[in-house]
Amino acid sequence: MSLTQSTVNFNTLEEKFFQEGCKAAQIGLANWLSELDQELCNNRDKKKYRHNGYRKRTIKTKMGDVVVMRVQYLVVNPGPDEPKVIYLLDEALGLNRVGCFSELLVTAVLDEASKSSFRETAKTISATTGESISHTGVWNIVQTVGDRLETIEDKNAQLARENKGKGSLKSKVLFEEQDGLWLSMQGASRRDGHKKREIKIGICYAGCKEVSGGRYALAEKVACASFDGSKKFLRRKEGLLASKFDMSFVEARFLNGDGAGWIKRTAKLPNTFYQLDPYHRNKKILECVGDKIARETIFTLLKTGNVNDLLQCIEAYRDSATGTDDYEKLNDLLVYFSGNKTALRPYQDQYGKPIQVNEGLVARNMGCVESNVFTLLGNRMSGRRKSWSKAGAANMARILCLRETEGLSDAVASILAPVLSETMQKEVDIFLPASKIPETVGKGYDGYCQATIPSTSNMKWMRDIAHGWSL
């Protein structure tokens, strides 16, 4: 039988070669790490770090589990903030950041979890990488990274309160939009009577940039989401802004929202001009005004910006309503507009001056918060019978906001990567000859003999397949 007539399944061959490639990569990386650990051992400060034997470490990577024996050191006379035991290899490469997972694997898991359920994420990661992971493992990664993001948010909030924000981007104006999303709760999070909870969402950007053919994207966008009360949410949001923008350079802030009380807290900040979100404003009119002529009249007065005449007109329609239902709806509209009287005018009219955005940007009408709520959180977290714990939803929301603004790759690296000194950076720059890659790793490990593919001397699965070939 010729090779072209063989009944061998190509998908099986592809998967086998992929697995064997991952195994070879595991061996190569383990050898490299062993060499690096020895280099760090030789160049360490022997007066400070005392050799305390070897300890095994299993690192979960995109190619599979990598097992390495690295040196444990006792720290001589440690300071108050120093550990008593340390692994220089772990510190140099950041191997102690998220349990035993590498940063690349963490990034891949978070990216997939941002689109799919934890179970589907586990299946996808296990099928497309050399690592097998359970849905519980995915959940643990999401919670660990989410908790660290919360710590960063708290730190940024404290720095903002002390006017010590580290933001460097300069913009004379900032555009802010806020809204809420109701999520179904599960477990203990709904036992107190809250079957659903509103998660607060805020976005901020420096202006709009044309991308192509009249299409615009938000420039320098940041986003945050939280179940916190209005006061604490405001602190988190201000901390986020101060971590990216130089707030001392900002002259005016424009806020767009639906009139919720927690949004109005931001409107009380100095130099803030608050407008009622056009979508919610217009939706309210359509829901409460059934008469077509009255509806057109209200929209016309709204466009003219004469708020007093608008409120008087709604009141007149309410008082002349014949049915109880019409009266209640028009009264509801009147109360809503009266409570947001100053926000009925567009932010441009309230500001009354030319809006100076950075070069290459334009100031457009605000009102993109609804679409951003969907792309940020709604698409992943709402609908399709999904339910969350309060803490789990908050952590997932933080990750989703990060993914849609800064991107996960750079963000995860900055969150998890260690800060290496110049000395340490030089120590990790070592050369490992390719000839050392096939060497065995660890006592009793049955490695692979060096051979040129397609030799089948050590690959039983290849020998089994080859028996069916007649060349």
Long-range contacts (C-beta under 8 A, 24 or more apart in sequence): 1-468, 1-469, 1-470, 2-470, 2-471, 3-469, 3-471, 6-468, 6-469, 7-468, 8-465, 8-468, 8-469, 13-465, 16-461, 16-462, 18-130, 19-130, 20-459, 22-63, 22-64, 22-129, 22-130, 23-64, 23-130, 23-448, 24-437, 24-438, 24-448, 25-63, 25-64, 25-130, 26-61, 26-63, 26-64, 26-65, 26-66, 26-130, 27-437, 27-438, 27-439, 27-441, 27-447, 27-448, 28-437, 29-61, 29-63, 29-66, 30-66, 30-67, 30-68, 30-441, 30-442, 31-432, 31-436, 31-437, 31-439, 31-441, 32-432, 33-66, 33-68, 33-70, 33-89, 33-93, 34-68, 34-69, 34-70, 34-441, 35-430, 35-432, 35-436, 36-89, 36-92, 36-93, 36-428, 36-430, 37-68, 37-69, 37-70, 37-71, 37-88, 37-89, 39-427, 39-428, 39-430, 40-71, 40-88, 40-89, 40-92, 40-427, 40-428, 41-71, 41-88, 43-427, 44-73, 44-88, 47-76, 48-75, 48-76, 48-77, 49-73, 49-74, 49-75, 49-76, 49-86, 49-88, 50-74, 50-75, 50-76, 52-85, 55-87, 56-442, 57-87, 57-90, 57-95, 57-100, 58-100, 59-95, 59-100, 59-101, 59-102, 60-100, 60-101, 60-102, 60-105, 60-131, 60-133, 61-102, 61-104, 61-105, 61-130, 61-131, 62-102, 62-104, 62-105, 62-108, 62-129, 62-130, 62-131, 63-129, 63-130, 63-131, 64-129, 64-130, 64-131, 65-131, 67-441, 67-442, 68-441, 69-442, 91-418, 91-424, 92-418, 92-420, 92-424, 92-427, 92-428, 93-418, 93-428, 94-416, 94-417, 94-418, 97-416, 97-417, 97-418, 98-141, 98-144, 98-145, 98-416, 99-140, 99-144, 101-141, 103-412, 103-413, 103-416, 103-417, 105-129, 105-131, 106-141, 106-145, 106-412, 106-416, 107-408, 107-409, 107-412, 109-133, 109-138, 109-141, 109-142, 110-141, 110-142, 110-145, 110-399, 110-403, 110-408, 110-412, 111-403, 111-408, 113-138, 113-141, 113-142, 113-396, 113-399, 114-380, 114-399, 114-400, 114-403, 114-408, 115-380, 118-142, 139-392, 142-392, 142-395, 142-396, 142-399, 143-391, 143-392, 143-395, 145-395, 145-399, 145-412, 145-415, 145-416, 146-394, 146-395, 146-396, 146-398, 146-399, 147-395, 148-415, 148-416, 149-395, 149-398, 149-399, 149-402, 149-415, 150-394, 150-395, 150-398, 152-415, 153-224, 153-236, 153-239, 153-240, 153-398, 154-236, 154-239, 155-239, 156-236, 156-239, 156-240, 156-242, 156-243, 157-235, 157-236, 157-238, 157-239, 158-239, 159-239, 159-242, 159-243, 160-235, 160-238, 160-239, 160-241, 160-242, 160-243, 160-247, 161-235, 161-238, 161-239, 165-239, 165-241, 165-242, 165-243, 165-245, 165-246, 165-247, 166-242, 166-243, 167-241, 167-242, 167-243, 167-244, 167-245, 167-246, 167-247, 168-244, 168-246, 169-206, 169-220, 169-244, 169-245, 169-246, 170-245, 170-246, 170-249, 170-358, 171-206, 171-207, 171-220, 171-245, 171-249, 171-250, 171-357, 171-358, 172-249, 172-250, 172-251, 172-252, 172-356, 172-357, 172-358, 173-206, 173-207, 173-250, 173-251, 173-252, 173-253, 173-254, 173-355, 173-356, 173-357, 173-363, 174-204, 174-205, 174-206, 174-241, 174-245, 174-250, 174-252, 174-253, 174-254, 175-204, 175-205, 175-206, 175-207, 175-253, 175-254, 175-256, 175-363, 175-366, 176-202, 176-203, 176-204, 176-253, 176-254, 176-255, 176-256, 176-266, 177-202, 177-203, 177-204, 177-255, 177-256, 177-257, 177-277, 177-366, 177-367, 177-368, 177-369, 177-372, 178-202, 178-203, 178-255, 178-256, 178-257, 178-260, 178-262, 178-263, 178-266, 178-369, 179-257, 179-258, 179-263, 179-277, 179-369, 179-370, 179-373, 180-260, 181-373, 181-377, 181-378, 181-381, 181-382, 182-382, 183-381, 183-382, 183-386, 183-387, 183-388, 183-393, 184-385, 184-386, 184-387, 184-388, 185-387, 185-388, 185-389, 185-390, 185-393, 186-387, 186-388, 186-389, 187-389, 188-389, 189-388, 189-389, 189-390, 190-387, 197-227, 197-390, 197-393, 198-227, 199-225, 199-226, 199-227, 199-377, 199-393, 199-394, 199-397, 200-225, 200-226, 200-227, 200-228, 200-230, 200-233, 200-262, 201-225, 201-369, 201-372, 201-373, 201-376, 201-377, 201-397, 202-233, 202-237, 202-266, 203-369, 203-372, 203-376, 204-237, 204-240, 204-241, 206-245, 206-357, 206-358, 206-361, 207-357, 207-358, 207-361, 207-362, 207-363, 208-361, 208-362, 208-363, 208-364, 209-360, 209-361, 209-362, 210-362, 216-362, 216-364, 218-368, 219-358, 219-360, 219-361, 220-244, 220-245, 221-405, 222-405, 223-372, 223-376, 223-401, 223-404, 223-405, 224-398, 224-401, 225-376, 225-377, 225-394, 225-397, 225-398, 225-400, 225-401, 226-394, 226-397, 227-390, 227-393, 227-394, 229-262, 230-261, 230-262, 230-265, 231-265, 233-262, 234-265, 234-266, 237-266, 251-356, 252-351, 252-355, 254-347, 254-351, 254-366, 255-347, 256-347, 256-366, 256-367, 256-369, 257-369, 259-336, 259-339, 259-340, 259-343, 267-343, 273-347, 273-350, 273-351, 274-342, 274-343, 274-347, 275-343, 275-344, 275-345, 275-346, 275-347, 275-350, 275-366, 276-340, 276-343, 276-344, 277-366, 277-367, 277-369, 277-370, 278-365, 278-366, 278-367, 279-367, 279-370, 281-344, 284-333, 284-336, 284-337, 285-333, 287-329, 288-329, 288-330, 288-332, 288-333, 289-317, 289-329, 289-330, 289-333, 290-326, 290-329, 291-317, 302-344, 305-344, 305-345, 305-346, 305-349, 307-341, 307-344, 307-345, 310-337, 310-344, 311-337, 311-338, 311-341, 375-404, 376-400, 376-401, 376-404, 377-401
